[in-house]
Amino acid sequence: MALTLTHLRFSRDILGLLRVEDRGAYYAGVVYPDSRMLTGLPRTRTHGDGNPVDPFAPGLSDFEKGWAAHEYYDRRSHTWYTRLSPWPEVYEDKERKWWSYITAVKTIEDMQSSEAVSGAEFFRSMPVPKPPRGEDPALLELFFRLNADFYARPVNLEAYDRLRADCRMSTETIVGIKECVNEILGDRATVERIAAIYPTILRETLTPDSGRRSMVK
């Protein structure tokens, strides 16, 4: 659910809880799941059951720990995102309104993450993985390169538009997301609620007695 830099920020902030030897492979695992947007894989091939979902589970490679960290944050952030939506998740025009609004929330969260961490630091030593699900390696490499180039410089709304276009998102969808972003940015209370999502999830994850660390719902 979250965007790339927020995922990388979270994976960095929980690094002390995981025994990671190869950070490049770990961060590559964090970025990998959303490559499906460009490679064309169904979401179920990179997210959900049948994929790494708990970074605290035993026996995972560093790449799989990163992949699972991505899924872990997705699952925990989903409820927070949907609470902000003016419409229920089952809204009949979900693809155009509900989805655009939620993506706008994630975009603002990612922009907030860019104020806390530099994207360039993650991609500097990040390898492009061999296709875990048999996807086109050229498209997988392109996805990583597009993200590396995007986060190498300060982010802005126009840059997000270009990245989405490069990932083959329709112009209508891109415009719909941007309209929702601008609407939300005009509501200070909502922006502050978005800013509270990340620290809340991180605090719950870092608190040993929270019961949330290894329980992935």
For each residue, the residues with C-beta under 8 A, 3 or more apart:
1: 73 74 77 78 81 102 106
2: 6 7 10 73 74 77 106 109 110
3: 6 7 106 107 109 110 113
4: 7 8 31 34 110 119 147 151
5: 8 9 110 113 114 117 119 151 155
6: 2 3 9 10 73 106 109 110 113 198
7: 2 3 4 10 11 30 31 69 70 73
8: 4 5 11 12 27 30 31 117 119 122
9: 5 6 12 13 113 116 117 198
10: 2 6 7 13 14 69 73 198 201 202
11: 7 8 14 15 26 27 30 66 69 70
12: 8 9 15 117 122
13: 9 10 202 206
14: 10 11 17 18 55 69 202 205 206
15: 11 12 18 20 23 26
16:
17: 14 56 205 206 213
18: 14 15 26 55 56 65 69
19:
20: 15 23 26 62 65
21: 62
22: 25 26 62 63
23: 15 20 26 27 62 125
24: 27 28 125 126 127
25: 22 28 29 61 62 63 66 127 129
26: 11 15 18 20 22 23 29 30 62 63 65 66 69
27: 8 11 23 24 30 31 66 122 123 126
28: 24 25 31 32 63 66 126 127 128 129 144
29: 25 26 32 52 62 63 64 65 66 67 68 69 70 129
30: 7 8 11 26 27 66 67 69 70
31: 4 7 8 27 28 34 35 66 70 126 143 144 147
32: 28 29 35 46 63 66 67 70 129 132
33: 36 46 47 51 67 70 71
34: 4 31 37 46 70 143
35: 31 32 38 39 41 46 135 139 140 143 144
36: 33 39 40 41 42 43 45 46 135
37: 34 143 167 168 169
38: 35 139 140 142 143 146 167 168
39: 35 36 135 136 139 140 143
40: 36 135 139
41: 35 36 45 46 133 135
42: 36 45
43: 36 46 47 48
44: 47 48 50
45: 36 41 42 51 133
46: 32 33 34 35 36 41 43 51 67 133
47: 33 43 44 51 71 74
48: 43 44 51 53 71
49: 53
50: 44
51: 33 45 46 47 48 67 71
52: 29 55 57 60 64 65 67 68 71
53: 48 49 57 68 71 72 75 216
54: 57 68 71 72 214 216
55: 14 18 52 60 65 66 68 69 72
56: 17 18 213 214
57: 52 53 54 60 68 214
58:
59:
60: 52 55 57 64 65 68
61: 25 64 65
62: 20 21 22 23 25 26 29 65 66
63: 22 25 26 28 29 32 66 67 129 132
64: 29 52 60 61 67 68
65: 18 20 26 29 52 55 60 61 62 68 69
66: 11 25 26 27 28 29 30 31 32 55 62 63 69 70
67: 29 30 32 33 46 51 52 63 64 70 71
68: 29 52 53 54 55 57 60 64 65 71 72
69: 7 10 11 14 18 26 29 30 55 65 66 72 73
70: 7 11 29 30 31 32 33 34 66 67 73 74
71: 33 47 48 51 52 53 54 67 68 74 75 216
72: 53 54 55 68 69 75 76 205 216
73: 1 2 6 7 10 69 70 76 77 201
74: 1 2 47 70 71 77 78
75: 53 71 72 78 216 217
76: 72 73 79 80 201 204 205 212
77: 1 2 73 74 80 81 197 201
78: 1 74 75 81 82
79: 76 82 83
80: 76 77 83 84 197 200 201
81: 1 77 78 84 85 102 105 106 197
82: 78 79 85 89 102
83: 79 80
84: 80 81 101 102 105 190 193 194
85: 81 82 88 89 98 101 102 105
86: 101
87: 91 97 98 101
88: 85 91 98
89: 82 85 94 98
90: 94
91: 87 88 94 97 98
92:
93: 96 97 98
94: 89 90 91 97 98 99
95: 98 99
96: 93 99 100 176
97: 87 91 93 94 100 101 176
98: 85 87 88 89 91 93 94 95 101 102
99: 94 95 96 102 103
100: 96 97 103 104 173 176 177 179 180
101: 84 85 86 87 97 98 104 105 180 184
102: 1 81 82 84 85 98 99 105 106
103: 99 100 106 107 177 180
104: 100 101 107 108 177 178 180 181 183 184
105: 81 84 85 101 102 108 109 184 194
106: 1 2 3 6 81 102 103 109 110
107: 3 103 104 110 111 157 160 177 181
108: 104 105 111 112 181 184 185 191 194
109: 2 3 6 105 106 112 113 194 195 197 198
110: 2 3 4 5 6 106 107 113 114 155 160
111: 107 108 114 115 155
112: 108 109 115 116 194 195 198
113: 3 5 6 9 109 110 116 117 198
114: 5 110 111 117 119 151 154 155
115: 111 112
116: 9 112 113
117: 5 8 9 12 113 114 121 122
118: 121 151
119: 4 5 8 114 122 123 147 150 151 152 155
120: 123 124 151 152
121: 117 118 124
122: 8 12 27 117 119 126 151
123: 27 119 120 126 144 147 148 151 152
124: 120 121
125: 23 24
126: 24 27 28 31 122 123 144 148
127: 24 25 28
128: 28 137 140 141 144 145
129: 25 28 29 32 63 132 140
130: 137
131: 134 135 136 137 140
132: 32 63 129 135
133: 41 45 46
134: 131
135: 35 36 39 40 41 131 132 139 140
136: 39 131 139 140
137: 128 130 131 140 141
138: 141 142
139: 35 38 39 40 135 136 142 143
140: 35 38 39 128 129 131 135 136 137 143 144
141: 128 137 138 144 145
142: 38 138 139 145 146
143: 31 34 35 37 38 39 139 140 146 147 167
144: 28 31 35 123 126 128 140 141 147 148
145: 128 141 142 148 149
146: 38 142 143 149 150 163 166 167
147: 4 31 119 123 143 144 150 151 163
148: 123 126 144 145 151 152
149: 145 146 152
150: 119 146 147 153 155 159 163
151: 4 5 114 118 119 120 122 123 147 148 155
152: 119 120 123 148 149
153: 150 159
154: 114
155: 5 110 111 114 119 150 151 159 160
156: 159 160
157: 107 160 161 178 181 182
158: 161 162
159: 150 153 155 156 162 163
160: 107 110 155 156 157 163 164 177 178
161: 157 158 164 165 174 178
162: 158 159 165 166
163: 146 147 150 159 160 166 167
164: 160 161 167 169 173 174 177
165: 161 162 168 169 171 174
166: 146 162 163
167: 37 38 143 146 163 164
168: 37 38 165
169: 37 164 165 173 174
170: 173 174
171: 165 174 175
172: 175 176
173: 100 164 169 170 176 177
174: 161 164 165 169 170 171 177 178
175: 171 172 178 179
176: 96 97 100 172 173 179 180
177: 100 103 104 107 160 164 173 174 180 181
178: 104 157 160 161 174 175 181 182
179: 100 175 176 182 183
180: 100 101 103 104 176 177 183 184
181: 104 107 108 157 177 178 184 185
182: 157 178 179 185 186
183: 104 179 180 186 187
184: 101 104 105 108 180 181 187 190 191 194
185: 108 181 182 191
186: 182 183
187: 183 184 190 191
188: 191 192
189: 192 193
190: 84 184 187 193 194
191: 108 184 185 187 188 194 195
192: 188 189 195 196
193: 84 189 190 196 197
194: 84 105 108 109 112 184 190 191 197
195: 109 112 191 192 198 199
196: 192 193 199 200
197: 77 80 81 109 193 194 200 201
198: 6 9 10 109 112 113 195 201 202
199: 195 196 202 203
200: 80 196 197 203 204
201: 10 73 76 77 80 197 198 204 205
202: 10 13 14 198 199 205 206
203: 199 200 206 207
204: 76 200 201 207 210 212
205: 14 17 72 76 201 202 210 212 213
206: 13 14 17 202 203
207: 203 204 210 212 213
208: 213
209:
210: 204 205 207 213
211: 215
212: 76 204 205 207 215
213: 17 56 205 207 208 210
214: 54 56 57
215: 211 212
216: 53 54 71 72 75
217: 75
